[in-house]
Amino acid sequence: MSKRYIYMMLILNMLTNIVAYVPKMLLEQRTNGSILAIVLSVPIGMVLIHLYTKYLSEFPYMGLPEILKKYTPKWFRFIFLLTQGILWFIAGLITLLAFTSITKQFINPDMHELSILSAFLFLIFLASMMESRKVLYATEFILLLNLPLIAFVIYKSYTSEYIMWDSVSVALTYFREIPDVLTLSTALFVYSGYANLAIFNRYFKDVKLKYLWVVGALGFFTLFTTYVIPIGLHGFDGVASFTYPWIATSDSIRIELWIIERVSILFLGLYINISLASVILHWHVGLEQIKSVVPKIKFNKKNIMPFLIVAIFSLIAILFQLFVKEIYVSNLAKVWLLLLLPAQGIGLLLLKWILKRKRKEDNV
C-alpha cells in the first residue's frame, strides 16, 4: 500500500486533537509550561516516529501481534496486547463520549444523549470490524472530504477581525515555564497517530517516512493553532471558562456562505466526521490486538469473537454515558494522556529488544 496512508493516520490524529480534551488541558496550563511543551513536542515526537517506523521496517508485512508471536513468550504477548488493546479502546471511548456531549449541547439539545451515542455506535460497531485495508480506505475518504473545509475554518480563524494578538503576545511570554509530564504528554498526543502501525504495518514493506519534517511542521502548526486562536478570540483569562474552547471559538467567527453565518455550524459537522473516523481507527486497532490473544468462538463455522469484543466495547460506552459524569471522563482522559509518554517509551524499548533478538537469530 502507498505510504500516504501513514501520513493520513498522522494527520487524522492531529485533527482529532483540535477539539476534545487536549486544548482544554493545554489552556489550563497556559501559565505553567504549555508553550514550552508545544515546542518540545516537535523534536520528541519526530524522534518517536522515526524510531518506531525504523524498527517496524525491520519486520515487513508484520503487525505487532505477529512480531510478538514470533519473538516473545505467550504469557507476555497476552498481557501486552490485551493492555494495548484496552488503551486503544479507552482512547476511542474518550473521543466518543466527548463528541456525544458536544452534539447534545450544541447541535440537538432536545435529543437524549443515549440516542445520540447509539446512532454513533451503530456506525462505529460496523466499521471497526471491517478488514484493516477497508478501514484505511474509509479514513482516507473522510479526510479528503473534510480537509479543504478544515483548511477554510483555520484560515477564517487567523483572519478574524476580532482576534486579539495582544492576548496571544501575553501567552507567549510564559515560554520559559517548565511543563510537567502531563502537559508534555498532552502536547505529544498530536504525533501519536504513528502507533496505529502496530496493526497496519501488515500492509507495508517499509514504513520509514521520507518527509518526516513535514509531519513535525504540521504537528507544530496544529498545536500552535489549537492553543493561540482561542486565546486570541477570548482573551488570556477569558479562555479558561470554556469546557470546549474550540466550540466557543468557532462560534465567534462569522462567515458569509449561503445560509451559514457562523463557522461553528460548519466546524461541528467537520468535527463529528473526523471524530467518527478517529474512533473507528482506534477501536479497530484495539480489536485487532485483543482478537489476536483471545480464543476463537465459532458460530455456524464463523468466528464471532470480534463481534463480541466490539459489543463489550459498545456496552461499556453506554454504561459510561449513563452513569459516569463528564468530569470523571475528563479525569480519565488526563490519566490516559499521562500514560501516553511512558507507554510510547516502553513500546520502543520492546521493539528494540525484539530487533536485537531477531538479528542474533539471523546470525546463528
Residue frames relative to the residue before (quaternion, step in Angstrom):
aa qw qx qy qz dx dy dz
M 1.0000 0.0000 0.0000 0.0000 0.00 0.00 0.00
S 0.5962 -0.5848 0.4196 0.3556 3.55 -1.20 0.55
K 0.5336 -0.6424 0.4537 0.3109 3.56 -1.11 0.72
R 0.4684 0.6769 -0.4552 0.3394 3.59 1.20 -0.17
Y 0.6012 0.5709 -0.3630 0.4253 3.59 1.15 -0.53
I 0.5975 0.5405 -0.3649 0.4666 3.60 1.15 -0.51
Y 0.6486 0.4931 -0.3074 0.4916 3.57 0.96 -0.88
M 0.6238 0.5578 -0.3345 0.4334 3.57 1.04 -0.79
M 0.6527 0.5070 -0.3146 0.4669 3.60 0.97 -0.86
L 0.6453 0.5182 -0.3129 0.4659 3.56 1.03 -0.79
I 0.6741 0.4957 -0.2909 0.4639 3.59 0.91 -0.93
L 0.6233 0.5414 -0.3400 0.4503 3.58 0.99 -0.82
N 0.6638 0.4984 -0.3027 0.4683 3.58 0.94 -0.87
M 0.6217 0.5400 -0.3351 0.4579 3.59 1.05 -0.74
L 0.6893 0.4836 -0.2859 0.4575 3.57 0.89 -0.93
T 0.6095 0.5496 -0.3488 0.4526 3.59 1.06 -0.71
N 0.5885 0.6205 -0.3292 0.4003 3.55 1.17 -0.75
I 0.6118 0.6426 -0.3490 0.3016 3.58 1.03 -0.80
V 0.8235 0.3457 -0.1526 0.4232 3.59 0.79 -0.94
A 0.7273 0.5059 -0.2997 0.3540 3.59 0.60 -1.08
Y 0.8631 -0.1686 0.1082 0.4637 3.60 -0.77 -0.98
V 0.5361 0.6537 -0.4070 0.3460 3.62 1.13 -0.48
P 0.6789 0.4736 -0.3246 0.4577 3.68 0.75 -0.87
K 0.6443 0.5310 -0.3295 0.4408 3.58 0.93 -0.87
M 0.6804 0.4921 -0.2944 0.4563 3.59 0.91 -0.91
L 0.6576 0.4936 -0.3139 0.4748 3.58 0.98 -0.78
L 0.6794 0.4851 -0.2932 0.4661 3.57 0.97 -0.83
E 0.5939 0.5532 -0.3646 0.4564 3.61 1.13 -0.56
Q 0.7487 0.3565 -0.1884 0.5261 3.57 1.12 -0.71
R 0.2513 0.8243 -0.4821 0.1581 3.60 1.19 0.49
T 0.7175 0.3710 -0.2551 0.5316 3.61 1.20 -0.39
N 0.7234 0.4358 -0.2194 0.4886 3.58 1.30 -0.04
G 0.8370 -0.2985 0.1139 0.4443 3.57 0.87 0.88
S 0.3924 0.7414 -0.4826 0.2521 3.62 1.18 0.09
I 0.6362 0.5376 -0.3352 0.4403 3.60 0.96 -0.85
L 0.6964 0.4535 -0.2815 0.4797 3.60 0.81 -0.94
A 0.6038 0.5521 -0.3553 0.4521 3.60 1.08 -0.66
I 0.6413 0.5199 -0.3158 0.4676 3.58 0.99 -0.83
V 0.6687 0.4947 -0.2939 0.4710 3.57 0.96 -0.90
L 0.6960 0.4801 -0.2770 0.4564 3.59 0.86 -0.96
S 0.5947 0.5990 -0.3674 0.3906 3.58 1.08 -0.64
V 0.5917 0.5961 -0.3730 0.3942 3.61 1.11 -0.59
P 0.7355 0.3835 -0.2699 0.4890 3.67 0.59 -0.97
I 0.6438 0.5184 -0.3376 0.4503 3.61 0.98 -0.78
G 0.6614 0.5132 -0.3004 0.4571 3.57 0.93 -0.91
M 0.6662 0.4995 -0.3039 0.4629 3.58 0.96 -0.84
V 0.6263 0.5224 -0.3315 0.4743 3.59 1.07 -0.72
L 0.6512 0.5177 -0.3141 0.4575 3.59 0.93 -0.90
I 0.6684 0.4924 -0.2979 0.4713 3.58 0.91 -0.91
H 0.6519 0.5274 -0.3144 0.4449 3.58 0.93 -0.93
L 0.7020 0.4676 -0.2808 0.4579 3.59 0.82 -0.98
Y 0.6583 0.5216 -0.3147 0.4422 3.58 0.93 -0.89
T 0.6948 0.4560 -0.2761 0.4828 3.58 0.88 -0.92
K 0.6076 0.5505 -0.3463 0.4559 3.59 1.11 -0.67
Y 0.6916 0.4713 -0.2808 0.4698 3.58 0.87 -0.95
L 0.6765 0.4964 -0.3036 0.4515 3.59 0.90 -0.90
S 0.5993 0.5798 -0.3591 0.4192 3.60 1.11 -0.60
E 0.5979 0.5554 -0.3538 0.4570 3.58 1.28 -0.32
F 0.7272 0.3310 -0.2086 0.5641 3.57 1.33 -0.17
P 0.0832 -0.8503 0.5178 0.0449 3.62 0.53 1.15
Y 0.8584 0.0924 -0.1129 0.4918 3.52 -1.12 0.89
M 0.5988 0.5201 -0.3837 0.4731 3.59 1.09 0.72
G 0.2935 -0.7265 0.5924 0.1874 3.56 -0.95 0.91
L 0.7155 -0.4441 0.3116 0.4402 3.57 -1.27 0.16
P 0.6257 0.5311 -0.3681 0.4370 3.67 0.93 -0.67
E 0.6718 0.4893 -0.2986 0.4692 3.61 0.97 -0.83
I 0.6333 0.5321 -0.3266 0.4572 3.59 1.04 -0.80
L 0.6952 0.4676 -0.2773 0.4703 3.58 0.86 -0.96
K 0.6075 0.5625 -0.3492 0.4389 3.59 1.06 -0.68
K 0.7104 0.4681 -0.2500 0.4623 3.54 1.03 -0.81
Y 0.8321 0.2818 -0.0933 0.4686 3.58 0.95 -0.86
T 0.7536 0.3401 -0.2158 0.5194 3.64 1.18 -0.09
P 0.6132 -0.5521 0.4063 0.3926 3.62 -1.21 0.41
K 0.6441 -0.5539 0.3740 0.3721 3.55 -1.22 0.57
W 0.6563 0.5247 -0.3234 0.4352 3.60 0.94 -0.88
F 0.6572 0.5022 -0.3102 0.4686 3.60 1.01 -0.82
R 0.6452 0.5300 -0.3204 0.4475 3.56 0.94 -0.91
F 0.6399 0.5339 -0.3228 0.4487 3.58 0.98 -0.87
I 0.6972 0.4729 -0.2793 0.4607 3.58 0.79 -1.04
F 0.6946 0.4978 -0.2893 0.4313 3.57 0.81 -1.01
L 0.7208 0.4425 -0.2632 0.4641 3.59 0.77 -1.01
L 0.6160 0.5276 -0.3533 0.4661 3.60 1.06 -0.63
T 0.6516 0.5057 -0.3038 0.4768 3.58 0.98 -0.86
Q 0.6516 0.5133 -0.3060 0.4673 3.57 0.94 -0.91
G 0.6585 0.5208 -0.3086 0.4470 3.55 0.92 -0.90
I 0.6480 0.5103 -0.3101 0.4728 3.58 1.01 -0.82
L 0.6395 0.5228 -0.3228 0.4620 3.59 0.99 -0.82
W 0.6499 0.4954 -0.3181 0.4806 3.60 0.99 -0.79
F 0.6300 0.5290 -0.3351 0.4593 3.57 1.00 -0.77
I 0.6512 0.5150 -0.3122 0.4618 3.59 0.95 -0.89
A 0.6143 0.5493 -0.3442 0.4499 3.60 1.02 -0.79
G 0.6864 0.4620 -0.2778 0.4881 3.58 0.93 -0.88
L 0.6263 0.5571 -0.3301 0.4340 3.58 1.03 -0.83
I 0.6477 0.5245 -0.3208 0.4500 3.59 0.92 -0.90
T 0.6665 0.4906 -0.2949 0.4777 3.57 0.94 -0.91
L 0.6474 0.5383 -0.3111 0.4408 3.57 0.95 -0.92
L 0.6910 0.4659 -0.2828 0.4748 3.60 0.85 -0.92
A 0.6271 0.5434 -0.3396 0.4429 3.58 1.06 -0.73
F 0.7563 0.3751 -0.2582 0.4696 3.61 0.71 -0.92
T 0.5193 0.5737 -0.4296 0.4655 3.61 1.27 -0.11
S 0.6574 0.5018 -0.2943 0.4789 3.57 0.98 -0.90
I 0.6576 0.5107 -0.3064 0.4613 3.58 0.96 -0.87
T 0.6344 0.5280 -0.3239 0.4623 3.59 1.00 -0.83
K 0.6561 0.5146 -0.3009 0.4628 3.57 0.98 -0.87
Q 0.7308 0.4579 -0.2457 0.4426 3.58 0.83 -1.00
F 0.8383 0.2797 -0.0900 0.4593 3.56 0.82 -0.99
I 0.7396 0.3802 -0.2375 0.5021 3.62 1.16 -0.34
N 0.8207 -0.0401 0.0728 0.5653 3.60 0.73 -1.03
P 0.1452 -0.8396 0.5198 0.0623 3.62 0.26 1.25
D 0.6553 0.5355 -0.3143 0.4302 3.61 1.16 -0.52
M 0.6352 0.5313 -0.3292 0.4538 3.58 1.20 -0.33
H 0.4899 -0.6687 0.4744 0.2965 3.57 -0.93 0.90
E 0.5664 -0.6341 0.4093 0.3311 3.57 -0.99 0.86
L 0.6236 0.5455 -0.3452 0.4410 3.59 1.05 -0.68
S 0.6330 0.5191 -0.3273 0.4718 3.58 1.07 -0.70
I 0.6342 0.5213 -0.3200 0.4729 3.57 1.04 -0.81
L 0.6654 0.5045 -0.2935 0.4653 3.55 0.90 -1.00
S 0.6517 0.5278 -0.3195 0.4411 3.60 0.94 -0.84
A 0.6372 0.5242 -0.3246 0.4624 3.56 1.02 -0.77
F 0.6605 0.4885 -0.2996 0.4851 3.57 0.98 -0.85
L 0.6610 0.5276 -0.3101 0.4341 3.59 0.93 -0.91
F 0.5899 0.5767 -0.3715 0.4258 3.59 1.05 -0.68
L 0.6869 0.4635 -0.2753 0.4873 3.59 0.92 -0.91
I 0.6749 0.5011 -0.2946 0.4546 3.57 0.89 -0.96
F 0.6142 0.5715 -0.3360 0.4281 3.57 1.01 -0.86
L 0.7170 0.4475 -0.2506 0.4721 3.55 0.82 -1.00
A 0.7115 0.4898 -0.2681 0.4266 3.56 0.85 -1.02
S 0.6650 0.5284 -0.3201 0.4197 3.60 0.96 -0.81
M 0.6773 0.4741 -0.2956 0.4787 3.61 1.19 -0.37
M 0.4497 0.6877 -0.4606 0.3358 3.58 1.23 0.02
E 0.6427 -0.4729 0.4180 0.4343 3.55 -1.31 0.19
S 0.6170 -0.5922 0.3722 0.3607 3.59 -1.01 0.85
R 0.6321 0.5407 -0.3367 0.4413 3.59 0.95 -0.81
K 0.6739 0.4920 -0.2939 0.4663 3.59 0.96 -0.87
V 0.5910 0.5568 -0.3611 0.4586 3.59 1.13 -0.63
L 0.6522 0.5043 -0.3081 0.4748 3.58 0.99 -0.82
Y 0.6437 0.5213 -0.3257 0.4558 3.59 0.94 -0.83
A 0.6686 0.5007 -0.2991 0.4612 3.58 0.93 -0.95
T 0.6468 0.5216 -0.3145 0.4589 3.58 1.00 -0.84
E 0.6389 0.5222 -0.3242 0.4626 3.56 0.99 -0.82
F 0.6454 0.5266 -0.3199 0.4516 3.59 0.95 -0.85
I 0.6586 0.5077 -0.3068 0.4630 3.59 0.93 -0.91
L 0.6582 0.5161 -0.3073 0.4538 3.58 0.95 -0.87
L 0.6778 0.4952 -0.2987 0.4541 3.57 0.83 -0.98
L 0.6441 0.5331 -0.3116 0.4516 3.56 1.11 -0.72
N 0.7849 0.3826 -0.1643 0.4588 3.56 0.99 -0.86
L 0.5412 0.6719 -0.3944 0.3164 3.60 1.09 -0.60
P 0.6608 0.5014 -0.3451 0.4390 3.66 0.80 -0.82
L 0.6787 0.4809 -0.2924 0.4717 3.59 0.97 -0.82
I 0.6156 0.5300 -0.3458 0.4696 3.58 1.09 -0.67
A 0.6297 0.5244 -0.3222 0.4740 3.57 1.02 -0.82
F 0.6367 0.5281 -0.3206 0.4614 3.58 1.04 -0.77
V 0.6452 0.5169 -0.3154 0.4659 3.60 0.98 -0.86
I 0.6570 0.5023 -0.3080 0.4704 3.60 0.95 -0.86
Y 0.6267 0.5312 -0.3287 0.4658 3.58 1.02 -0.81
K 0.6722 0.4878 -0.2961 0.4717 3.59 0.90 -0.90
S 0.6054 0.5613 -0.3530 0.4401 3.59 1.10 -0.63
Y 0.7199 0.4527 -0.2520 0.4619 3.55 0.83 -1.01
T 0.7382 0.4073 -0.2288 0.4866 3.60 1.09 -0.62
S 0.3749 0.7394 -0.4856 0.2773 3.60 1.25 0.15
E 0.4633 -0.6958 0.4796 0.2668 3.58 -0.94 0.90
Y 0.6670 0.5262 -0.2944 0.4376 3.59 1.23 -0.38
I 0.4910 0.6742 -0.4388 0.3345 3.58 1.21 -0.13
M 0.2548 -0.7804 0.5603 0.1105 3.57 -0.88 1.01
W 0.2240 -0.8187 0.5146 0.1216 3.57 -0.07 1.25
D 0.5314 0.6075 -0.4113 0.4236 3.59 1.24 -0.32
S 0.6439 0.5144 -0.3171 0.4693 3.59 1.02 -0.78
V 0.6225 0.5278 -0.3286 0.4754 3.56 1.07 -0.77
S 0.6349 0.5356 -0.3203 0.4554 3.58 1.03 -0.83
V 0.6243 0.5294 -0.3312 0.4693 3.56 1.05 -0.80
A 0.6492 0.5253 -0.3143 0.4515 3.59 0.95 -0.89
L 0.6792 0.5113 -0.2910 0.4388 3.58 0.95 -0.86
T 0.5716 0.6042 -0.3876 0.3975 3.61 1.18 -0.39
Y 0.6484 0.5180 -0.3178 0.4585 3.60 1.24 -0.29
F 0.3197 0.7966 -0.4712 0.2030 3.59 1.23 0.36
R 0.6351 0.5432 -0.3395 0.4317 3.63 1.19 -0.35
E 0.5301 0.6464 -0.4118 0.3629 3.59 1.21 -0.32
I 0.3855 -0.7335 0.5200 0.2075 3.59 -0.90 0.97
P 0.3539 -0.7551 0.5068 0.2182 3.63 -0.70 0.99
D 0.4355 -0.6426 0.5442 0.3181 3.56 -1.22 0.41
V 0.7305 -0.4394 0.2916 0.4339 3.57 -1.32 0.15
L 0.6422 0.5337 -0.3305 0.4399 3.60 0.98 -0.83
T 0.6673 0.5011 -0.3058 0.4583 3.60 0.89 -0.90
L 0.6621 0.4929 -0.3039 0.4757 3.59 0.95 -0.85
S 0.6612 0.5026 -0.3015 0.4684 3.57 0.95 -0.87
T 0.6167 0.5434 -0.3335 0.4617 3.58 1.10 -0.73
A 0.6628 0.4903 -0.3018 0.4788 3.58 0.95 -0.85
L 0.6615 0.5268 -0.3040 0.4389 3.59 1.03 -0.77
F 0.4851 0.6785 -0.4314 0.3439 3.59 1.22 -0.37
V 0.5976 0.6008 -0.3615 0.3889 3.58 1.07 -0.70
Y 0.7297 0.4166 -0.2313 0.4905 3.60 1.16 -0.57
S 0.5431 0.6998 -0.3659 0.2853 3.59 1.23 -0.26
G 0.4002 0.7311 -0.4693 0.2917 3.61 1.22 0.11
Y 0.5474 0.6319 -0.3918 0.3841 3.59 1.17 -0.47
A 0.5902 0.6161 -0.3646 0.3731 3.60 1.12 -0.64
N 0.5459 0.6151 -0.3992 0.4054 3.61 1.20 -0.34
L 0.5236 0.6359 -0.4050 0.3969 3.58 1.26 -0.28
A 0.4397 0.6853 -0.4592 0.3551 3.59 1.25 -0.18
I 0.7446 0.3004 -0.1822 0.5676 3.59 1.16 -0.58
F 0.7420 0.4612 -0.2504 0.4171 3.58 0.76 -1.00
N 0.4617 0.6589 -0.4582 0.3779 3.60 1.25 -0.02
R 0.4867 0.6713 -0.4152 0.3743 3.59 1.28 -0.27
Y 0.7406 0.4132 -0.2164 0.4837 3.58 1.16 -0.54
F 0.7035 0.4432 -0.2547 0.4938 3.60 1.26 0.03
K 0.3934 -0.6903 0.5596 0.2356 3.52 -1.18 0.71
D 0.7877 0.0259 0.0396 0.6142 3.55 1.07 -0.84
V 0.1249 -0.8327 0.5377 0.0433 3.60 -0.63 1.09
K 0.3776 0.7166 -0.5015 0.3039 3.60 1.21 0.26
L 0.3329 -0.7835 0.5035 0.1475 3.57 -0.84 1.06
K 0.3937 -0.7328 0.5138 0.2097 3.55 -0.80 1.07
Y 0.7786 0.2969 -0.1390 0.5350 3.56 1.01 -0.85
L 0.0566 0.8383 -0.5368 0.0772 3.56 0.80 1.03
W 0.6044 0.5708 -0.3574 0.4256 3.58 1.09 -0.68
V 0.5982 0.5504 -0.3604 0.4576 3.60 1.13 -0.60
V 0.6258 0.5320 -0.3258 0.4682 3.58 1.03 -0.83
G 0.6535 0.5172 -0.3079 0.4589 3.58 0.96 -0.89
A 0.6710 0.5008 -0.2902 0.4634 3.56 0.96 -0.91
L 0.6622 0.5016 -0.3046 0.4661 3.59 0.95 -0.86
G 0.6408 0.5260 -0.3217 0.4574 3.57 1.02 -0.80
F 0.6613 0.4969 -0.3086 0.4695 3.56 0.93 -0.87
F 0.6502 0.5130 -0.3179 0.4615 3.59 0.93 -0.88
T 0.6435 0.5259 -0.3210 0.4542 3.60 0.98 -0.84
L 0.6842 0.4775 -0.2841 0.4724 3.57 0.89 -0.96
F 0.6469 0.5226 -0.3193 0.4544 3.58 0.94 -0.90
T 0.6631 0.4973 -0.2953 0.4752 3.58 0.94 -0.92
T 0.6390 0.5450 -0.3104 0.4452 3.56 0.95 -0.95
Y 0.7337 0.4533 -0.2161 0.4578 3.54 1.02 -0.90
V 0.7901 0.3915 -0.2064 0.4241 3.60 0.65 -1.08
I 0.6141 0.5761 -0.3735 0.3892 3.63 0.98 -0.66
P 0.6579 0.4778 -0.3389 0.4733 3.68 0.85 -0.75
I 0.6346 0.5143 -0.3322 0.4717 3.60 1.02 -0.75
G 0.6664 0.5218 -0.3013 0.4392 3.57 0.94 -0.87
L 0.7441 0.4124 -0.2252 0.4750 3.59 1.01 -0.75
H 0.7848 0.3095 -0.1650 0.5109 3.60 1.11 -0.56
G 0.5496 -0.6153 0.3981 0.4011 3.58 1.25 -0.15
F 0.6393 -0.5685 0.3673 0.3649 3.55 -1.16 0.61
D 0.7296 0.3837 -0.2274 0.5184 3.60 1.02 -0.74
G 0.6589 0.5563 -0.3087 0.4013 3.59 0.95 -0.87
V 0.6060 0.5996 -0.3601 0.3788 3.59 1.08 -0.65
A 0.5916 0.6105 -0.3585 0.3857 3.60 1.18 -0.47
S 0.6412 0.5810 -0.3198 0.3860 3.60 1.16 -0.42
F 0.6564 0.5265 -0.3077 0.4442 3.62 1.25 -0.07
T 0.4381 -0.6776 0.5283 0.2643 3.56 -1.02 0.88
Y 0.7713 0.1259 -0.0587 0.6211 3.56 1.04 -0.87
P 0.2552 -0.8327 0.4681 0.1492 3.61 0.23 1.26
W 0.7003 0.4876 -0.2965 0.4288 3.60 0.94 -0.78
I 0.5632 0.5559 -0.4035 0.4593 3.61 1.18 -0.32
A 0.6666 0.4788 -0.2888 0.4929 3.57 0.94 -0.91
T 0.6292 0.5446 -0.3302 0.4455 3.57 1.05 -0.77
S 0.6845 0.4774 -0.2912 0.4677 3.58 0.85 -0.93
D 0.6405 0.5255 -0.3232 0.4574 3.58 1.13 -0.63
S 0.6352 0.5385 -0.3223 0.4501 3.59 1.26 -0.35
I 0.6717 0.4938 -0.2827 0.4744 3.57 1.26 -0.32
R 0.1924 -0.7968 0.5674 0.0783 3.56 -0.73 1.08
I 0.0490 -0.7772 0.6269 0.0240 3.55 -1.17 0.71
E 0.2983 -0.7109 0.5975 0.2203 3.55 -1.29 0.23
L 0.2803 0.7490 -0.5365 0.2695 3.53 0.09 1.35
W 0.7842 -0.2907 0.1310 0.5323 3.53 0.07 1.39
I 0.8200 -0.1743 0.1249 0.5307 3.64 -0.66 -1.02
I 0.5877 0.5773 -0.3732 0.4266 3.62 1.24 -0.14
E 0.1292 -0.8116 0.5682 0.0407 3.57 -0.70 1.10
R 0.7779 0.2408 -0.1328 0.5651 3.57 1.14 -0.56
V 0.5662 -0.6214 0.4354 0.3222 3.53 -1.08 0.81
S 0.5622 0.6434 -0.3865 0.3473 3.60 1.09 -0.67
I 0.6176 0.5486 -0.3512 0.4408 3.61 1.01 -0.74
L 0.6848 0.4649 -0.2620 0.4963 3.55 0.94 -0.95
F 0.6686 0.5381 -0.2948 0.4202 3.55 0.91 -0.99
L 0.6632 0.5139 -0.3116 0.4460 3.59 0.89 -0.87
G 0.6408 0.5177 -0.3217 0.4668 3.58 1.00 -0.78
L 0.6531 0.5064 -0.3038 0.4741 3.56 0.98 -0.88
Y 0.6658 0.5241 -0.3058 0.4341 3.56 0.90 -0.93
I 0.6351 0.5217 -0.3343 0.4612 3.59 0.98 -0.78
N 0.6370 0.5276 -0.3250 0.4585 3.61 0.96 -0.83
I 0.6945 0.4744 -0.2712 0.4680 3.54 0.83 -1.04
S 0.6584 0.5172 -0.3099 0.4505 3.59 0.96 -0.84
L 0.6225 0.5322 -0.3346 0.4662 3.57 1.01 -0.78
A 0.6555 0.5043 -0.3096 0.4692 3.58 0.92 -0.90
S 0.6530 0.5236 -0.3095 0.4512 3.58 0.99 -0.85
V 0.6668 0.4921 -0.3048 0.4694 3.60 0.90 -0.89
I 0.6277 0.5331 -0.3321 0.4599 3.58 0.97 -0.84
L 0.6636 0.5059 -0.2995 0.4626 3.58 0.92 -0.92
H 0.6779 0.4929 -0.2934 0.4598 3.59 0.88 -0.95
W 0.6946 0.4648 -0.2877 0.4677 3.58 0.85 -0.91
H 0.6125 0.5408 -0.3548 0.4544 3.59 1.05 -0.64
V 0.6692 0.4847 -0.2975 0.4783 3.59 0.92 -0.93
G 0.6443 0.5118 -0.3169 0.4717 3.59 0.99 -0.81
L 0.6426 0.5289 -0.3124 0.4580 3.58 0.98 -0.87
E 0.6780 0.5032 -0.3013 0.4430 3.58 0.85 -0.96
Q 0.6665 0.4951 -0.3129 0.4613 3.59 1.01 -0.72
I 0.6754 0.4704 -0.2980 0.4834 3.59 0.93 -0.87
K 0.6320 0.5632 -0.3243 0.4221 3.57 0.99 -0.87
S 0.6654 0.5419 -0.3024 0.4148 3.56 1.07 -0.75
V 0.7643 0.3562 -0.1957 0.5007 3.62 1.20 -0.37
V 0.6458 0.4724 -0.3391 0.4948 3.63 1.22 0.06
P 0.5732 -0.6137 0.4096 0.3565 3.61 -1.08 0.60
K 0.5080 -0.6315 0.4922 0.3177 3.54 -1.22 0.53
I 0.1611 -0.7447 0.6376 0.1139 3.53 -1.21 0.63
K 0.2155 -0.8158 0.5293 0.0895 3.56 -0.51 1.22
F 0.0503 0.7477 -0.6613 0.0329 3.52 -1.14 0.82
N 0.8089 -0.0707 -0.0253 0.5832 3.57 -0.46 1.23
K 0.6747 -0.5366 0.2610 0.4344 3.54 1.02 1.01
K 0.6309 0.4997 -0.3392 0.4871 3.58 1.24 0.37
N 0.4528 -0.6891 0.4990 0.2665 3.58 -0.97 0.90
I 0.1338 -0.8190 0.5561 0.0463 3.58 -0.53 1.18
M 0.3667 0.7579 -0.4788 0.2488 3.61 1.25 0.10
P 0.6348 0.5163 -0.3597 0.4483 3.69 0.89 -0.75
F 0.6245 0.5373 -0.3285 0.4619 3.58 1.03 -0.80
L 0.6770 0.4963 -0.2913 0.4587 3.58 0.92 -0.91
I 0.6400 0.5303 -0.3275 0.4493 3.59 1.00 -0.84
V 0.6934 0.4530 -0.2813 0.4846 3.59 0.85 -0.94
A 0.5975 0.5512 -0.3588 0.4588 3.59 1.11 -0.61
I 0.6459 0.4959 -0.3135 0.4885 3.60 1.01 -0.78
F 0.5964 0.5497 -0.3479 0.4702 3.60 1.04 -0.79
S 0.6985 0.4885 -0.2717 0.4468 3.56 0.82 -1.06
L 0.6421 0.5252 -0.3200 0.4576 3.58 0.99 -0.83
I 0.6399 0.5127 -0.3208 0.4741 3.58 0.99 -0.83
A 0.6310 0.5309 -0.3302 0.4592 3.60 1.00 -0.80
I 0.6542 0.5046 -0.3072 0.4722 3.59 0.99 -0.84
L 0.6562 0.5077 -0.3104 0.4640 3.58 0.96 -0.84
F 0.6225 0.5220 -0.3346 0.4776 3.58 1.04 -0.73
Q 0.6643 0.5142 -0.3076 0.4468 3.56 0.92 -0.89
L 0.7088 0.4763 -0.2571 0.4524 3.57 1.00 -0.84
F 0.8494 0.2477 -0.0614 0.4620 3.56 0.85 -0.99
V 0.6984 0.4451 -0.2748 0.4884 3.62 1.18 -0.29
K 0.3970 -0.7330 0.5048 0.2242 3.56 -0.73 1.07
E 0.6560 -0.5559 0.3515 0.3703 3.54 -1.20 0.63
I 0.6129 0.5637 -0.3529 0.4266 3.58 1.07 -0.70
Y 0.6640 0.4941 -0.3027 0.4725 3.59 1.08 -0.72
V 0.5947 0.5357 -0.3537 0.4840 3.59 1.16 -0.58
S 0.6312 0.5262 -0.3182 0.4727 3.55 1.06 -0.80
N 0.6529 0.5012 -0.3080 0.4772 3.59 1.01 -0.79
L 0.6112 0.5386 -0.3364 0.4724 3.57 1.11 -0.72
A 0.6310 0.5302 -0.3237 0.4648 3.57 1.03 -0.81
K 0.6434 0.5204 -0.3206 0.4609 3.59 1.02 -0.79
V 0.6511 0.5057 -0.3151 0.4702 3.58 0.97 -0.86
W 0.6493 0.5195 -0.3174 0.4558 3.58 0.95 -0.88
L 0.6775 0.4804 -0.2922 0.4741 3.57 0.92 -0.89
L 0.6157 0.5427 -0.3433 0.4567 3.58 1.10 -0.66
L 0.6853 0.4753 -0.2719 0.4801 3.58 1.10 -0.72
L 0.5109 0.7028 -0.4003 0.2913 3.57 1.21 -0.51
L 0.7029 0.4805 -0.2833 0.4413 3.60 0.76 -1.02
P 0.6913 0.4413 -0.3108 0.4804 3.66 0.78 -0.82
A 0.6158 0.5463 -0.3501 0.4470 3.61 1.06 -0.68
Q 0.6422 0.5104 -0.3218 0.4727 3.58 1.03 -0.78
G 0.6462 0.5241 -0.3117 0.4590 3.57 1.01 -0.82
I 0.6510 0.5102 -0.3072 0.4706 3.58 0.97 -0.88
G 0.6405 0.5371 -0.3186 0.4470 3.58 0.98 -0.84
L 0.6653 0.4964 -0.2965 0.4724 3.57 0.99 -0.86
L 0.6512 0.5111 -0.3150 0.4642 3.59 0.95 -0.87
L 0.6347 0.5298 -0.3260 0.4585 3.58 1.02 -0.79
L 0.6726 0.4885 -0.2976 0.4694 3.59 0.89 -0.92
K 0.6283 0.5318 -0.3304 0.4618 3.57 1.05 -0.78
W 0.6559 0.5073 -0.3054 0.4682 3.59 0.95 -0.86
I 0.6576 0.5019 -0.3063 0.4711 3.59 0.95 -0.88
L 0.6365 0.5371 -0.3253 0.4478 3.56 1.00 -0.81
K 0.6386 0.5120 -0.3215 0.4761 3.60 1.00 -0.80
R 0.6535 0.5076 -0.3101 0.4681 3.57 0.99 -0.84
K 0.6315 0.5344 -0.3262 0.4574 3.58 1.02 -0.82
R 0.6781 0.4938 -0.2982 0.4554 3.59 0.88 -0.88
K 0.6213 0.5265 -0.3421 0.4688 3.58 1.07 -0.68
E 0.6627 0.4999 -0.3000 0.4700 3.58 0.95 -0.88
D 0.6474 0.5213 -0.3192 0.4553 3.60 1.04 -0.77
N 0.7005 0.4770 -0.2654 0.4597 3.60 1.12 -0.67
V 0.5397 0.6281 -0.4024 0.3903 3.56 1.30 -0.27
